[in-house]
Amino acid sequence: MQFPENSRVWIYQSDRELTDIETASLQQQLNAFTQEWTAHSHQLKAAALIKYNRFIILIVDESQAGASGCSIDKSVNVMKQIEQAYNINLFDRFNLAYREGSRVLSAPRTQFEELIKQGRITPETTVFNNVVQTLYDLETKWEVPFKNSWHAQLFGNLIKTNA
């Protein structure tokens, strides 16, 4: 299914990597949800992706029908059910994801700060900006170097410099 770049996205990050079996099962559940997802009795053109066995991404083309408060509530309820079923946390906004080599890891805020102080997270480390709101931003501003992210504004003073 193709979506215009101004389609709305929501990103839910798991506090742990899901297994391949969990990801396959979860993708089936998400496909069923998005096929039935409605806003004020109008079918939403929606899809769900799971990236890196860690991120659940919901996409809605709002040119056909916009996601309303009630439809967003439905998706949040589904995410809460997923949390329970898979024993994961999807709503901790201070669980921050980053790349270490080819792996995607996450850490709670205090541990993330410690990784910066230790030099394990550098200005060049890829971090994930889960607050992007459009498909275009997902494709261009989701995976970015620490130095180009909101993370740098919050934690930049912790980066070690060679000065």
Buried (B, 14 or more C-beta within 10 A) or exposed (E): EEBEEEBBBBBBBBBBBBEEEBBEBBBEBBEEBBEEBBBEEEEBBBBBBBBBBBBBBBBBBBEEBBBBEEBBEBBBEBBEEBBEEBEBEBEBEEBBBBBEEEEBBBBEBEEBBBBBEEEBBEBEBBBBBBEBBBBBBBEEBBBBBBBBBEBBEEBEEBBEEEE
